[in-house]
Amino acid sequence: MKSADSSRIPWWRAALVVGLFGLIAAAYAMYPILGTGSNPEPLAGPPPGPTSGPDTPQPVSRALATGPLTAFVLKPQRPAVADLAFADGAGKPLKLSDWRGRVALVNLWATWCAPCRKEMPALAGLQSKLGGPDFEVIAISVDRKGAAASGAFLDEAKATALKLYVDPSSKALGGLQAIGLPASVLVDREGREIGRLLGPADWNSSEAERLIRSAIAEAGTIATKKPL
């Protein structure tokens, strides 16, 4: 004859059953949160598929600063850029505001700057690829020797795709708060700073092209001007 205690369910089996019911109840409780009706916000980044291909412009973001542009510093608040005063090779006075409505990569350089000489062909390549009514590389020489020496430098560096712009006063350095040369500042259509890179970079790279195309693709509130 079996004792009364032998018919009881072992304590560990009872605990297991209770635990399983608890897990099922928790899963049903979580469903409204994780179900299709209330998905959490997706992670930031380009959508998958063809729309995120290498040739598709993406919003200007830190994610674009890769490869040779790793040192590019994005300015999320986009501060206004100083209205630099400089001149073209013929001595015509110009201001950076003359480029309002266009994206500009403002590059400061000098003939005595060895890294500048290395960077110039890449800047010229970028200008050849994307230069036009929506974009220009504005390479400003802050060399005190003036237009003649700076023009000869562009010829020697095989960077004649760049227009000659000069600022013998070197005031552009202070205007852009540049602490060295070369210095490059990407400016949007409204004259605000998208970001900057101090030092030389391969501006003729696919990474640079994607960055510039993304800036060009942004919707602007100012009508596009014709090239000067």
N, C-alpha and C positions, 0 to 999 in steps of 0.2 A: 504494500500500500504506500503510495507516494505521500510525502509530507506536504503540508499546505504551502510551504515556501518554494517547493520545486516547480510549481506552475507559474511562478512570477517571472516576468521578463527581466533579464539581467539589466542592471543599472546602466551599463555602458551602451546597450542597444537603445534604451530609452533616450539617453543623451544624444545618440547619433540621429535618431528620428527627429528629435526636437531641433537639432542643428540644421538638418536638411530643410525642415519647414521654415526655419528662420531665413535661410539663404533664398528660398523661393519667394518669401514675402518681401525681402529686400530687393530682389530683382524686379518684382512688379512695382515696387515703390519708385525705383529709379527709372522706369520706362518713360514716364512723361517728360523727364529731363533729357534723356539721351535719345528718345524716339525722334521720328522724322518731323514731328510737329514743333519741336523746339531745339533745333540743333545749336550747339555752341558756335561762337564766332570762328570762322576759319583762320588759320595762321596767315600772316601777311606774306605776300609773295605773288608772282605772276601765276595766272591760272595754267593748268596743264593743257597739253594739246598744241595744235598748230599756232594758237594765238600767242604762245610764249616762245616762238622760234627765235633764232639768233638775229634775224633781220626785222623782227617786229618791235617797234618802239614800246618801251614800258615806262611807267611814271618814273621821273627822276628820283632815285633812291640810293641809299648807301650800298644796296646790293649790286649796283652797276659799277661801283668802284673796285674792280678786281684786276688781277694781273698787273700790267704796268701802271694802272691808276690806283693802286692800293693806297697811296698816300693822299688821294683826293679827299678833302675835308668838306663834307656836305654841311650847308647852313640851312637847317629846317625853317628858321624864322625869316630867311631871305632879307637881310638888311639892304637898304638902298646903297648903291655904289656911288662914290664921289664922281661928280661931273668933270672928269679929267680934261685938261686943256693940252693940246699938242698940235702938231702940224704935219702935213704930208711932205713928200719929197720936194715939191715945188715951193714950199713955204706957206701954203694955204692954211690958215688957222682952222682947227677942228675942235669939237668937243665930243665926249663920249655920248652925250644925249642925242647927237646926230644919228645914232644907231638905234634909237627907240623904235620898237616895232620889229626888231630883229634880235636874234640870239647872237652873242659875241663872246669869243674867247679872247680876253685881253691878256697879252703876254708882254712882260717887261724884260728887256735884255740889254746887253751892252757888248761892244766889240771886244773888250778885254775879258769877257766872261767865257771861259773854256766850256763849261757845261751848256752855255747858250749855243755855241757853235755846233755842239753835238745834237742839240734838240731842234735846231732850225729846219733841217730837211724833213723831219717828221711833221712839224707844224705846216710846212709848205704842202706836204702830202695831204694833210687833213683839209687844207684850204682847197686844193685841187679836187678833192672828192665831194665836199659838201658846201663849198663857198657858193654864194648866190644871193637871191633876194631875201632869204630867211636866215642866213648865217654868214659870219666872216671871222677869220682869225685876225685880230687887231694886234699886231706885234709892234710894240712901241720901243724904240731905242732910247734909253736914257743916257746915252753916251754924250759927254760934253764936246766931243769932236764934231758933232753935227751930222748933217744929211750926207755929205760926200763920203765920209768914212763909213757910215752905217750902210749906205747903198753898196759900197764896194764889199762890205762884209757879207751882205745877202748874196751877191754874185759869187763870191768865193765859196760860200756854204751851199751853193746850188739850191737856194731858197727863193728864187725869183717869182714864185707863185704868190708870195706875200707882197702886199703893197708896203711901200716905205713910209713909216710914221716915226716922227722923232720928237723928243722932249729933252733938249739939251739942259734945261733947268733941273731935271731929275725930280721935279715936284710930284710926278706920278707915283714915285715910290712911297711918299708920305700919304698921298691920296688913297692908295690901295692898302696902306699899312703893310707894305711888303718888307720883310726883314732880310731879304737876300735876293739874288738873281740866279737863275730865271724864276719868275713868279707868274703863275697863270690863274686868272679869275674868270669863271664862267658866269656870264651875265644873261638874265632872261630878257624877254621882250619889253618888260616894264622897267628895266634899269636896276633890277635887284640881283644880289649875289646868290647864285645857286650853290656855289662851292668854290674851293681853290686848291691849288697844288703848288707847293714850294719845291723847287728843284726841277731837274729835267725829267721828261717822261716821253714815252713813245706815243705821241698823239696821232700817229698814222696807223695805230693798231685797231683791231676789230672791237676791242673794249672801248676805246675812245670814240669810235664811230657810233656805237650803240648809245653811249652817254650823250653825245651831241644830238643824235637823232631823237632821243627822248625829250631833250630840251626843246628842240624845234617843234615836236609834235604837241607840246602843251598848248592848250587854248590860251590865246592872248587877248587882252582887252583893247590893245592899241592896233590901229591899222598898220599893215606892213608897208614899210617904206621901200623905195627903189634903192639899189646900191649906189653909193656915192661915186 
